[in-house]
């Protein structure tokens, strides 16, 4: 998680001085309730599990205190398939979980959303990211980098899933690199691109062949020029986003 902290500090200086790691006793207590934790989640807790210094990602609270409270109140979650990692602070009421039945990489697993309901069907959860690390990088880029660019467009496929599946995300990445954007590791399924005067965030659904992306620029004329090229090459239409 050191690399994540350094990444965030590019856009939020002194972030490393604001964060607070979770107490080892709290992590041990969490493991007694949840079972063995995926490595990516443990590293997050050991780095900023007590406090993210006021940084909120995806309108969610990722503190270990909140997770322990959930396990204390919802005892049926203990040692189950899902690990609650973030409470929703937005209007949806769908919290964030790690689905340990779908591992990703060497020490991560699928990130899903669902309500905190005992009778909610496990297989009805909504997959969001292939892993916690991608969630953190993508949501930090969305929260911190894109708002620095005053002119932004969002590109999305049609709502019809069958039609949307015809569009290809590799066209987006190829054009981004052609236009001088440099890809930022370690996100592999989704993609973060930086160019100095512009940035691009490509979101790919973790289990379906659908995607969307946001393009931001410092200059409105450059955004219009790039947007036209991306629309022509990808076939997607864009809308102004805040």
C-alpha positions as CSV (number, residue, x, y, z in Angstrom):
1,X,0.0,0.0,0.0
2,X,3.0,2.3,0.1
3,X,2.7,2.8,-3.6
4,X,-1.0,3.7,-3.2
5,X,-0.1,6.4,-0.6
6,X,2.6,7.8,-3.0
7,X,0.1,7.8,-5.8
8,X,-2.5,9.7,-3.8
9,X,0.1,12.2,-2.6
10,X,0.6,13.2,-6.3
11,X,-2.8,14.9,-5.9
12,X,-3.1,15.3,-2.2
13,X,0.2,16.4,-0.7
14,X,1.0,15.2,2.9
15,X,-1.5,12.4,2.7
16,X,0.9,10.1,4.4
17,X,0.9,12.4,7.4
18,X,-2.9,12.3,7.7
19,X,-3.6,8.5,7.6
20,X,-3.7,6.3,10.6
21,X,-3.1,2.5,10.5
22,X,-5.4,0.1,12.3
23,X,-4.4,-1.2,15.6
24,X,-2.9,-4.7,15.5
25,X,-5.4,-5.8,18.2
26,X,-8.3,-4.6,16.1
27,X,-7.0,-6.5,13.1
28,X,-6.6,-9.6,15.1
29,X,-10.2,-9.2,16.5
30,X,-11.5,-8.7,12.9
31,X,-9.8,-11.9,11.8
32,X,-11.5,-13.8,14.7
33,X,-14.8,-12.6,13.3
34,X,-14.1,-12.7,9.6
35,X,-11.6,-15.5,9.2
36,X,-8.3,-15.1,7.3
37,X,-8.2,-11.7,5.5
38,X,-7.1,-11.3,1.9
39,X,-3.6,-9.8,1.8
40,X,-4.7,-6.7,-0.1
41,X,-7.2,-5.9,2.6
42,X,-4.8,-6.6,5.5
43,X,-2.2,-4.3,3.9
44,X,-4.8,-1.6,3.6
45,X,-5.7,-1.9,7.2
46,X,-2.1,-1.8,8.3
47,X,-1.6,1.4,6.3
48,X,-4.8,3.5,6.8
49,X,-7.4,1.2,8.4
50,X,-8.1,3.5,11.3
51,X,-8.3,6.7,9.3
52,X,-7.9,7.9,5.7
53,X,-7.3,11.4,6.9
54,X,-10.7,12.7,5.8
55,X,-10.4,11.3,2.2
56,X,-13.7,9.6,1.2
57,X,-13.7,7.3,-1.8
58,X,-17.0,6.1,-3.5
59,X,-19.1,7.8,-0.8
60,X,-18.0,5.0,1.6
61,X,-16.3,4.6,4.9
62,X,-13.5,2.1,5.0
63,X,-12.5,2.3,8.7
64,X,-11.9,-0.9,10.6
65,X,-14.1,0.5,13.4
66,X,-17.1,0.4,11.1
67,X,-16.3,-3.1,9.9
68,X,-16.1,-4.4,13.5
69,X,-19.4,-2.7,14.3
70,X,-21.0,-4.5,11.4
71,X,-19.8,-7.9,12.6
72,X,-21.0,-7.2,16.1
73,X,-24.4,-6.2,14.9
74,X,-24.8,-8.7,12.1
75,X,-23.3,-11.8,13.6
76,X,-24.6,-14.0,10.7
77,X,-21.8,-12.5,8.6
78,X,-19.1,-13.9,10.7
79,X,-16.8,-16.4,8.9
80,X,-19.0,-16.1,5.8
81,X,-18.3,-15.7,2.1
82,X,-18.4,-11.9,2.3
83,X,-16.2,-9.5,4.2
84,X,-17.8,-6.1,4.8
85,X,-15.1,-3.5,4.1
86,X,-17.0,-0.2,3.6
87,X,-20.3,1.3,4.7
88,X,-22.2,3.3,2.1
89,X,-22.5,7.1,2.9
90,X,-24.5,7.8,-0.2
91,X,-28.2,7.3,-1.1
92,X,-28.0,3.7,-2.4
93,X,-27.8,1.9,0.9
94,X,-25.6,-0.8,-0.7
95,X,-22.4,-1.5,1.3
96,X,-19.1,-2.7,-0.1
97,X,-17.9,-6.3,0.5
98,X,-15.0,-8.6,-0.5
99,X,-16.2,-11.8,-2.1
100,X,-13.7,-14.3,-0.9
101,X,-15.2,-17.0,-3.3
102,X,-13.8,-15.0,-6.3
103,X,-10.0,-14.4,-5.7
104,X,-8.0,-12.1,-7.9
105,X,-4.3,-12.1,-8.3
106,X,-2.2,-13.5,-5.5
107,X,-3.9,-11.8,-2.5
108,X,-7.0,-10.0,-3.5
109,X,-10.7,-10.8,-4.4
110,X,-13.8,-9.4,-6.0
111,X,-15.4,-6.3,-4.7
112,X,-19.2,-6.3,-4.7
113,X,-22.1,-4.2,-3.3
114,X,-25.2,-5.4,-1.6
115,X,-27.5,-4.4,1.3
116,X,-26.8,-5.5,4.8
117,X,-29.7,-7.9,4.9
118,X,-29.6,-11.4,6.3
119,X,-32.0,-12.8,3.7
120,X,-30.4,-11.1,0.7
121,X,-29.5,-13.8,-1.9
122,X,-25.7,-14.1,-1.9
123,X,-25.6,-14.5,-5.7
124,X,-27.6,-11.3,-6.2
125,X,-24.6,-9.1,-5.1
126,X,-23.5,-6.6,-7.6
127,X,-19.8,-7.0,-8.8
128,X,-17.9,-3.7,-8.9
129,X,-14.2,-4.2,-9.2
130,X,-11.9,-7.3,-9.7
131,X,-10.1,-6.5,-6.5
132,X,-9.7,-4.0,-3.6
133,X,-6.5,-2.6,-5.0
134,X,-8.2,-1.6,-8.3
135,X,-11.1,-0.1,-6.3
136,X,-8.7,2.1,-4.3
137,X,-6.7,3.3,-7.3
138,X,-9.7,4.0,-9.5
139,X,-11.8,5.7,-6.9
140,X,-8.8,7.8,-5.7
141,X,-8.2,8.9,-9.3
142,X,-11.8,9.7,-9.8
143,X,-12.0,11.6,-6.5
144,X,-8.7,13.5,-6.7
145,X,-7.3,13.7,-10.2
146,X,-10.3,14.2,-12.5
147,X,-11.7,17.1,-10.5
148,X,-8.5,19.0,-11.2
149,X,-9.4,19.1,-14.9
150,X,-12.3,21.6,-15.4
151,X,-13.6,20.1,-18.7
152,X,-14.7,16.5,-18.7
153,X,-16.7,14.0,-20.8
154,X,-18.1,10.6,-19.9
155,X,-18.4,7.9,-22.6
156,X,-20.8,5.0,-21.9
157,X,-22.2,2.2,-24.1
158,X,-25.9,1.7,-24.7
159,X,-28.0,0.3,-21.9
160,X,-28.9,-2.8,-23.9
161,X,-26.3,-5.3,-22.7
162,X,-26.3,-7.2,-26.0
163,X,-25.5,-4.1,-28.0
164,X,-23.0,-2.8,-25.4
165,X,-21.0,-6.0,-25.7
166,X,-20.1,-5.1,-29.3
167,X,-18.0,-2.2,-28.2
168,X,-14.3,-2.8,-27.3
169,X,-12.3,-1.3,-24.5
170,X,-9.0,-2.0,-26.2
171,X,-9.8,0.6,-28.8
172,X,-9.9,3.1,-25.9
173,X,-6.6,2.1,-24.5
174,X,-4.9,2.0,-27.9
175,X,-6.2,5.5,-28.8
176,X,-5.2,6.9,-25.4
177,X,-1.6,5.7,-25.9
178,X,-1.6,7.1,-29.4
179,X,-2.5,10.5,-28.1
180,X,0.4,10.5,-25.6
181,X,-1.3,9.3,-22.5
182,X,0.8,7.1,-20.1
183,X,-0.8,4.3,-18.3
184,X,-0.5,4.3,-14.5
185,X,0.1,1.0,-12.7
186,X,-0.9,-1.2,-11.0
187,X,-4.5,-1.3,-12.3
188,X,-4.8,-4.0,-15.0
189,X,-8.5,-4.7,-15.6
190,X,-9.5,-1.0,-15.4
191,X,-7.0,1.6,-16.6
192,X,-5.7,5.0,-15.4
193,X,-4.1,7.3,-17.9
194,X,-2.2,10.6,-17.4
195,X,-0.9,13.1,-19.8
196,X,-0.3,16.2,-17.7
197,X,-2.9,18.4,-19.4
198,X,-5.4,15.6,-19.5
199,X,-6.3,12.3,-17.9
200,X,-8.5,9.3,-18.6
201,X,-10.2,6.7,-16.4
202,X,-11.4,3.5,-18.0
203,X,-13.8,1.4,-15.9
204,X,-14.3,-2.2,-17.0
205,X,-17.0,-4.3,-15.3
206,X,-15.3,-7.2,-13.5
207,X,-17.6,-9.9,-14.8
208,X,-19.3,-8.5,-17.9
209,X,-17.8,-7.2,-21.2
210,X,-19.1,-3.6,-20.6
211,X,-17.1,-0.5,-19.9
212,X,-17.2,3.3,-19.6
213,X,-14.6,6.0,-19.4
214,X,-14.1,9.6,-18.3
215,X,-11.9,12.0,-20.2
216,X,-10.7,15.2,-18.6
217,X,-8.7,18.2,-20.0
218,X,-7.4,21.5,-18.8
219,X,-8.4,23.1,-22.1
220,X,-12.0,23.0,-23.5
221,X,-10.9,23.1,-27.1
222,X,-8.5,20.1,-26.6
223,X,-11.3,18.2,-24.9
224,X,-13.6,18.8,-27.8
225,X,-10.9,17.6,-30.2
226,X,-10.1,14.5,-28.2
227,X,-13.8,13.7,-27.6
228,X,-14.5,13.8,-31.3
229,X,-11.7,11.4,-32.0
230,X,-12.7,9.0,-29.2
231,X,-16.4,9.1,-30.4
232,X,-15.3,8.3,-33.9
233,X,-13.0,5.5,-33.1
234,X,-15.0,3.8,-30.3
235,X,-18.5,4.5,-31.6
236,X,-19.6,5.7,-28.1
237,X,-21.3,9.0,-27.5
238,X,-20.1,11.3,-24.7
239,X,-21.9,13.6,-22.3
240,X,-20.5,16.5,-20.2
241,X,-19.9,15.3,-16.6
242,X,-19.3,17.2,-13.4
